[in-house]
Amino acid sequence: MSMIVLWRHAPTPSNAGGRIQGQLDVQLDERGRAIAADGAARLFEAFGPAVRIFSSPLGRAVETAQALSSLSGAPVTVDAAFAQRSYGAWEGLTWEQVERDWPREFAQREAGLDPHVPGWDGQAAVAARVFDGLQRVWDENVPAVVVSHGSPITLGLLAAIGEPASSTVLGRVPHGAAATLRRVESGAWHIDAFGLGAD
């Protein structure tokens, strides 16, 4: 059975410190590389070399994807469809700072809404971008692993199953964990697993 595995990149030092990265290009540290290697080993055990690998352009995602590439021999195709959204003026801040200095906007975001933040990428646009990428990489014969980020993964999955981008029904896949998606004969998309590999 073919599927798309949406694998969230391994954590960075900024993730560990609660700092918002967005489109800032933060690299993995030793701990992140170890988590990426563990996830890659699980995926390689499941799929072997018969897999295609796609990645967000950001270094933390590419490095996570390369951990699987090194085992499977499959190249990593960088695809901007799977890039992280922009958090605009929040990038580089901690969530504590945002909650303190942007309380109304923080509450909007926590409620699943787009906050009014300069430079913020709206949910609907991100969902459409990611879902377009998922449709392009789908192959009924060969599985794909897509390495991306929390928001794009969640929004892409919501778009695939016909849920609005504002829905909070799924939550977020933890760093280094994955969700699986497949398209059935009717053309409908199904989420088979969510949070695989989470601690």
TAQUI-V809987 format. One record per residue. N is the residue number from 1. D_LAST is the distance of its C-alpha to the last C-alpha in Angstrom with 2 decimals. Layout:
BEGIN
n	d_last
N	D_LAST
N	D_LAST
END
This chain:
BEGIN
n	d_last
1	26.23
2	25.64
3	22.88
4	21.42
5	17.80
6	16.88
7	14.35
8	13.44
9	14.41
10	12.38
11	12.66
12	16.12
13	17.69
14	18.89
15	15.53
16	14.62
17	18.04
18	17.86
19	20.64
20	21.50
21	22.01
22	23.31
23	25.69
24	25.77
25	25.06
26	22.55
27	21.46
28	18.34
29	18.52
30	17.81
31	14.15
32	13.82
33	15.88
34	13.82
35	10.64
36	13.26
37	14.73
38	11.76
39	11.37
40	15.16
41	15.48
42	13.63
43	15.84
44	18.84
45	18.47
46	18.54
47	21.36
48	23.13
49	25.61
50	26.58
51	24.54
52	25.53
53	23.44
54	23.93
55	22.71
56	23.30
57	25.94
58	23.95
59	23.20
60	19.46
61	19.24
62	21.99
63	20.49
64	17.20
65	19.53
66	21.67
67	19.01
68	19.34
69	23.07
70	23.62
71	22.49
72	24.10
73	27.15
74	26.89
75	27.85
76	25.88
77	27.82
78	27.40
79	27.94
80	28.51
81	27.67
82	23.96
83	24.44
84	22.82
85	25.06
86	27.22
87	26.51
88	30.08
89	31.18
90	27.70
91	26.50
92	26.12
93	25.89
94	23.08
95	22.03
96	23.83
97	26.94
98	26.81
99	26.54
100	29.43
101	31.67
102	31.01
103	30.42
104	31.96
105	30.23
106	26.83
107	27.48
108	28.47
109	25.28
110	23.19
111	25.43
112	24.62
113	27.92
114	29.12
115	30.16
116	33.49
117	32.36
118	34.52
119	33.04
120	30.23
121	29.50
122	30.03
123	27.56
124	30.10
125	30.95
126	27.39
127	26.66
128	29.89
129	29.28
130	25.88
131	27.16
132	30.22
133	28.16
134	26.20
135	29.56
136	30.96
137	28.32
138	28.19
139	29.89
140	30.34
141	30.56
142	28.05
143	24.38
144	23.19
145	20.03
146	20.23
147	18.30
148	18.61
149	17.37
150	15.94
151	19.41
152	21.05
153	18.40
154	18.59
155	22.36
156	22.98
157	21.29
158	23.31
159	26.44
160	25.92
161	25.84
162	28.63
163	26.93
164	28.28
165	26.48
166	26.48
167	24.48
168	21.33
169	20.54
170	17.45
171	15.68
172	13.72
173	11.18
174	8.51
175	9.58
176	9.27
177	8.50
178	11.67
179	14.16
180	17.21
181	20.73
182	24.05
183	27.68
184	29.79
185	33.55
186	34.50
187	32.85
188	30.20
189	26.58
190	23.77
191	20.03
192	18.76
193	14.98
194	12.78
195	9.13
196	9.01
197	6.46
198	3.79
199	0.00
END
